[in-house]
Amino acid sequence: MNHNHSKWELLANLWIHHRENAELKPLGEYLETGLALAYFSWSGFVSPTKTGTKLIDETFDAFVALCSEQQENSSFLNDMRLALVLTDQAKRSNALGEQP
C-alpha cells in the first residue's frame, strides 16, 4: 500500500461515513470535492490526474490542519487524530520498504 492510497482511504472513509458531521464543516469545498475524489480514487473507479492528486493532497492537509486546530474534547476528532497517526506510520513503513 502506498502513502497516497493510505491518505485516500482515510479521506474516503470520512466521505462515506462522516461527511454530514458538523465538525468537518470547516473543510468547506474540500468536504465534497476532495473527499469524493479521494473515495473514487481509493476505490479504483478513477485514476486522478496531477491536478486531482493535488486536490486530494490539499484536502488531506486541510483535514490535518483542522484536527490540529481543534482544542475541544471531541471523540470524533480524537479518533481522526489516531487515524492520522496510523496513516503517518503507513507512510514511514512504505518509505522503508516494509510490508503492511
Summary of the structure (lengths in Angstrom):
residues: 100
radius of gyration: 13.2
end to end distance: 7.2
largest distance: 37.9
contacts: 273
relative contact order: 0.17
helix: 77%
strand: 0%
